[in-house]
Amino acid sequence: MALLTIQNLPGAAVDVPPGATLLTALQAAGHDWMHACGAKGCCTTCRLQVRAGMENLSLPSDAELRYRAAGRLLANERLTCQARLPAGEVVACVPEATKLPHVQYS
């Protein structure tokens, strides 16, 4: 399995099963994660900032490419509802704008 570590979310080292999106893996591990559109790639609320391992993620989806072109998704950001981690490790963090008020971040 692949490993996703969220630096500013204590206890968030998540195994990502083959074929699963990052969002699915985070939710399966019990983490509450912002996703306003219901994981359809229609918003950017589920994004994360990738600190290391971007090359291990799936290629950006059409939705992610549209948001990048519109300036709503930075080059170091991915949508957790779209990105998959076939192998390897990714280290990321929750951006300030998408932190949930009831979750403790470091």
SVG drawing of the C-alpha trace seen along z (x, -y; Angstrom):
<svg xmlns="http://www.w3.org/2000/svg" viewBox="-22 -33 31 35">
<polyline fill="none" stroke="black" stroke-width="0.4" points="0.0,0.0 0.9,-3.6 1.2,-6.1 -0.2,-9.6 1.0,-11.7 -0.7,-15.0 1.8,-17.0 -0.5,-19.4 -3.2,-16.8 -2.0,-14.7 -2.2,-11.0 -2.8,-11.3 -0.5,-8.7 -3.0,-6.9 -2.5,-3.8 -4.1,-4.4 -5.5,-1.2 -4.9,-0.6 -7.5,-2.5 -8.7,-4.6 -8.8,-8.4 -6.9,-10.3 -10.3,-11.5 -11.7,-8.0 -8.6,-6.8 -8.7,-9.7 -12.4,-9.2 -11.9,-5.4 -9.2,-6.2 -11.7,-8.3 -10.5,-11.8 -13.1,-14.5 -12.1,-16.3 -13.7,-19.2 -15.5,-18.3 -18.4,-20.6 -19.3,-19.2 -19.6,-15.6 -16.3,-14.4 -17.3,-15.2 -14.4,-17.5 -16.7,-20.5 -15.0,-22.6 -11.6,-23.0 -12.5,-22.6 -10.9,-19.1 -7.5,-20.3 -4.3,-19.6 -0.8,-21.1 1.8,-18.5 5.1,-18.9 6.9,-15.8 6.0,-12.9 4.0,-14.8 5.6,-12.4 3.9,-9.4 0.4,-10.7 -1.8,-10.0 -1.8,-12.6 -4.0,-15.6 -7.6,-15.1 -9.4,-17.3 -11.1,-19.0 -7.7,-19.8 -6.3,-21.1 -9.3,-23.4 -8.9,-24.8 -5.2,-25.3 -5.8,-27.2 -8.4,-29.3 -5.9,-30.1 -7.9,-28.2 -5.5,-25.4 -1.8,-25.9 0.9,-23.8 1.7,-22.1 -2.0,-21.4 -4.2,-18.4 -7.9,-17.6 -8.2,-14.7 -11.3,-13.6 -9.4,-13.3 -5.9,-12.2 -4.8,-8.6 -1.6,-7.2 -0.7,-4.0 2.6,-3.5 5.1,-5.3 4.6,-8.1 3.2,-11.6 3.6,-14.2 1.1,-17.0 -0.7,-19.5 -4.2,-21.0 -4.3,-24.6 -5.4,-27.3 -8.5,-28.0 -9.9,-24.5 -9.3,-23.7 -12.4,-22.6 -13.2,-24.6 -13.8,-21.5 -10.6,-19.7 -7.3,-20.3 -4.4,-21.0 -0.8,-21.5"/>
</svg>
